Amino acid sequence: MTTISTFVLLLNQKPAKKNLKIDMKVLHVTNNYPTEDHPYYGIFVKEQVESLSCMGINNDIFYINGRENGKYAYIKAVYNLWFILKKEKYDIIHCHHSFSGVVFLLSSVFFRCKCLLSYQNPPEREGGMLLFYICKTLFDGIIVKHKVVDNSKTNIYYLPNGVNINIFKPMDKSLAKSRLGLSDNVRYILFMDSYKLRKQKRLDRFNETLAIIKCKYNIHDVEPLILTGVKRELVPLYVCASDLHIITSDFEGSPNSVKECLACNIPVVSTPVGNVHEMIAGIDGCYVSNTFDAEELAELSFKVLNSESRFNNSSIKSHQLDSISVAKKLSNIYKELLSIR
């Protein structure tokens, strides 16, 4: 790892030795990436890059540490990125988050190489629609995760993040609870956020839903399991210790917690956000509400808690939501962009 400054770092991810090297060099520009102080911030970007490395793609990471260094990090990143791209040649520049895309565009080198932008939230929630149309014009490709799109006549691709099914996989619920010191006589309802509690996740709506489950449906053996800022290696244990994951968010892109729960055979009830409906389509025991009302979420949760039906994690592969399937699709997008003159 080469530290360029306190604001930007360049990290080289070498291709895995066990796979044949693909003759492609990609620079990932991101404002979401784990650091020593925040080891799980942007973990989904890190894991996606690692899955690409396992396929033999040569990856570098240009990190804009705006979280720790503020807005000035973005200003300084424009020059640092320009300096790097003057020296280094890349086949693809892949920007993660619209703000990373703006830094890349301001570096004034976007016309020299193929460039791709991944939105992490619906565009209206990530810089606005004006910025989206500007980026759609200037980038060779745009990836969205919140809804299915037809890219046959556009440069927009639908590609959610994948889940590592070697890490997230079913395990005995009692064993998971025992390792975490949780009660075996309680059914835990999971609420997940990544590194901090964010308003959009609506913990208040989650608590209201649980209160309705207990009072209206007379279910008293359920307790909340609030998961945020937990060590990454413990997350699969908490997921497997749960009986249900409820998403109460106002908006989402493609919530990783859904894929992680599906991979561990844990049912999901969600508000109508992002691409949750597409991810759980056809999976018995998982529901998306029609509204954002806690009453409806509680009713659907009651159905799950009183149902004996359970799915298995083959749904992750059948929906092609595992990290390897996603990495293959992303690699194909890279190749498609390179094939366009």
Secondary structure, DSSP 4 states (H G I P E B T S, - for coil): -EE--SSEEEEEEPPPTTSPPPS-EEEEEES----SSSTTTTHHHHHHHHHHHHTT-EEEEEEE-HHHH-THHHHHHHHHHHHHHHH---SEEEEESHHHHHHHHHTT-GGGSEEEEE-SS-GGGTT-HHHHHHHHHHSSEEEE-SS----SSSSEEE-PPPB-TTTS----HHHHHHHHT--TT-EEEEEE-SSS--GGG-HHHHHHHHHHHHHTS---SEEEEEE-S--GGGHHHHHHTEEEEEE--S--SS-HHHHHHHHTT--EEE-S-TTHHHHHTT-TT-EE-SSS-HHHHHHHHHHHHT------THHHHHTT-BHHHHHHHHHHHHHHHHH--
